[in-house]
Amino acid sequence: MPGMMIIAHAPLASSLKAVAQHTFPDCSCVLEALDVLPDMPIEEVEARAQEMLARVRSPEAVVFTDVFGATPCNVAQRLGDGVQVRVIAGVNVPMLWRSLCYANEPLEAVVMRAMAGATQGVMQVASSKPQNQTLKPGANDQDKPDHNQ
């Protein structure tokens, strides 16, 4: 089972970990989160990330990051070797949940499921309001039996 780590701009990493723990309460042993603060030196970010990665590696790990090209992703890329430590940018809740749901699978399968979860979890939602209408007191014709349509 690969370990998992989130490196993202503060407070996204810890927030995503909290969301993960809401659905998967026992995920703390396989999931670490590193919030990168705006004034944090890159050397400190990298040192903390290496410590966290050492805790979750088994020996494999997936490192999730928020934005490709930003500091969290740059640090994650230094940790990843493409073999035992894989890096995925664009972390979102569906990606994380799918990864945790299938965490017992091999690293390559977890990476593929994470990517599928990320893309399948993004969709346009209808903009119309739900049709569960309630009676509004004082509206015209409230006493007619067919008014609730």
C-alpha positions as a Python dict, from the first residue, in 0.01 Angstrom:
ca = {
    (1, 'M'): (0, 0, 0),
    (2, 'P'): (160, 327, -106),
    (3, 'G'): (170, 613, 139),
    (4, 'M'): (19, 947, 44),
    (5, 'M'): (119, 1305, 100),
    (6, 'I'): (-34, 1642, 8),
    (7, 'I'): (188, 1948, -44),
    (8, 'A'): (-15, 2260, -120),
    (9, 'H'): (-54, 2628, -51),
    (10, 'A'): (-184, 2688, 303),
    (11, 'P'): (-443, 2589, 420),
    (12, 'L'): (-536, 2357, 132),
    (13, 'A'): (-321, 2058, 229),
    (14, 'S'): (-449, 2035, 587),
    (15, 'S'): (-804, 2106, 471),
    (16, 'L'): (-791, 1823, 219),
    (17, 'K'): (-652, 1592, 485),
    (18, 'A'): (-941, 1688, 715),
    (19, 'V'): (-1189, 1609, 436),
    (20, 'A'): (-1015, 1275, 380),
    (21, 'Q'): (-1036, 1191, 751),
    (22, 'H'): (-1407, 1277, 748),
    (23, 'T'): (-1470, 996, 499),
    (24, 'F'): (-1176, 768, 583),
    (25, 'P'): (-1119, 814, 960),
    (26, 'D'): (-828, 568, 969),
    (27, 'C'): (-627, 729, 688),
    (28, 'S'): (-392, 920, 921),
    (29, 'C'): (-132, 644, 909),
    (30, 'V'): (-98, 669, 529),
    (31, 'L'): (-166, 1039, 467),
    (32, 'E'): (43, 1345, 556),
    (33, 'A'): (-25, 1710, 471),
    (34, 'L'): (216, 2000, 434),
    (35, 'D'): (75, 2352, 411),
    (36, 'V'): (320, 2585, 239),
    (37, 'L'): (301, 2935, 386),
    (38, 'P'): (375, 3240, 168),
    (39, 'D'): (693, 3336, 356),
    (40, 'M'): (828, 2984, 405),
    (41, 'P'): (1183, 2934, 272),
    (42, 'I'): (1196, 2663, 6),
    (43, 'E'): (1469, 2482, 203),
    (44, 'E'): (1231, 2450, 499),
    (45, 'V'): (948, 2327, 277),
    (46, 'E'): (1174, 2065, 124),
    (47, 'A'): (1314, 1951, 461),
    (48, 'R'): (964, 1914, 611),
    (49, 'A'): (841, 1736, 298),
    (50, 'Q'): (1129, 1485, 312),
    (51, 'E'): (1050, 1411, 680),
    (52, 'M'): (682, 1356, 603),
    (53, 'L'): (757, 1140, 302),
    (54, 'A'): (985, 921, 513),
    (55, 'R'): (692, 862, 753),
    (56, 'V'): (443, 754, 487),
    (57, 'R'): (662, 565, 237),
    (58, 'S'): (611, 193, 237),
    (59, 'P'): (846, 211, 24),
    (60, 'E'): (611, 363, -234),
    (61, 'A'): (418, 690, -212),
    (62, 'V'): (200, 928, -407),
    (63, 'V'): (260, 1300, -355),
    (64, 'F'): (-35, 1522, -441),
    (65, 'T'): (17, 1891, -506),
    (66, 'D'): (-211, 2177, -600),
    (67, 'V'): (-67, 2379, -891),
    (68, 'F'): (193, 2269, -1143),
    (69, 'G'): (492, 2506, -1145),
    (70, 'A'): (431, 2659, -801),
    (71, 'T'): (655, 2606, -498),
    (72, 'P'): (463, 2307, -355),
    (73, 'C'): (481, 2128, -689),
    (74, 'N'): (848, 2214, -737),
    (75, 'V'): (929, 2060, -398),
    (76, 'A'): (713, 1756, -476),
    (77, 'Q'): (901, 1706, -803),
    (78, 'R'): (1229, 1694, -611),
    (79, 'L'): (1084, 1415, -394),
    (80, 'G'): (944, 1211, -679),
    (81, 'D'): (1155, 961, -864),
    (82, 'G'): (886, 842, -1108),
    (83, 'V'): (924, 486, -986),
    (84, 'Q'): (853, 452, -614),
    (85, 'V'): (741, 810, -550),
    (86, 'R'): (493, 951, -800),
    (87, 'V'): (375, 1315, -812),
    (88, 'I'): (30, 1429, -927),
    (89, 'A'): (-58, 1799, -961),
    (90, 'G'): (-412, 1935, -946),
    (91, 'V'): (-524, 1763, -627),
    (92, 'N'): (-896, 1770, -555),
    (93, 'V'): (-1137, 1587, -325),
    (94, 'P'): (-1253, 1321, -575),
    (95, 'M'): (-889, 1240, -655),
    (96, 'L'): (-802, 1202, -290),
    (97, 'W'): (-1107, 995, -200),
    (98, 'R'): (-1056, 762, -497),
    (99, 'S'): (-691, 714, -396),
    (100, 'L'): (-780, 633, -38),
    (101, 'C'): (-1061, 402, -145),
    (102, 'Y'): (-815, 195, -349),
    (103, 'A'): (-508, 246, -131),
    (104, 'N'): (-447, -130, -104),
    (105, 'E'): (-374, -156, -476),
    (106, 'P'): (-25, -126, -631),
    (107, 'L'): (122, 221, -682),
    (108, 'E'): (50, 235, -1057),
    (109, 'A'): (-315, 144, -999),
    (110, 'V'): (-354, 408, -726),
    (111, 'V'): (-206, 672, -959),
    (112, 'M'): (-445, 572, -1239),
    (113, 'R'): (-744, 574, -1004),
    (114, 'A'): (-641, 915, -868),
    (115, 'M'): (-626, 1060, -1219),
    (116, 'A'): (-964, 908, -1306),
    (117, 'G'): (-1118, 1038, -984),
    (118, 'A'): (-986, 1387, -1053),
    (119, 'T'): (-1120, 1410, -1406),
    (120, 'Q'): (-1448, 1227, -1348),
    (121, 'G'): (-1516, 1437, -1040),
    (122, 'V'): (-1517, 1762, -1239),
    (123, 'M'): (-1843, 1829, -1422),
    (124, 'Q'): (-2083, 2107, -1497),
    (125, 'V'): (-2387, 2095, -1273),
    (126, 'A'): (-2728, 2212, -1392),
    (127, 'S'): (-2793, 2572, -1303),
    (128, 'S'): (-3169, 2538, -1259),
    (129, 'K'): (-3308, 2538, -907),
    (130, 'P'): (-3446, 2219, -757),
    (131, 'Q'): (-3816, 2168, -821),
    (132, 'N'): (-3904, 2097, -459),
    (133, 'Q'): (-4117, 2405, -405),
    (134, 'T'): (-4289, 2487, -80),
    (135, 'L'): (-4601, 2689, -16),
    (136, 'K'): (-4536, 3056, 39),
    (137, 'P'): (-4777, 3218, 285),
    (138, 'G'): (-4954, 3522, 146),
    (139, 'A'): (-4914, 3428, -220),
    (140, 'N'): (-5215, 3460, -449),
    (141, 'D'): (-5460, 3171, -485),
    (142, 'Q'): (-5326, 2980, -183),
    (143, 'D'): (-5670, 2835, -118),
    (144, 'K'): (-5690, 2656, -455),
    (145, 'P'): (-5604, 2283, -426),
    (146, 'D'): (-5394, 2278, -745),
    (147, 'H'): (-5185, 2582, -660),
    (148, 'N'): (-4883, 2375, -541),
    (149, 'Q'): (-4790, 2256, -889),
}
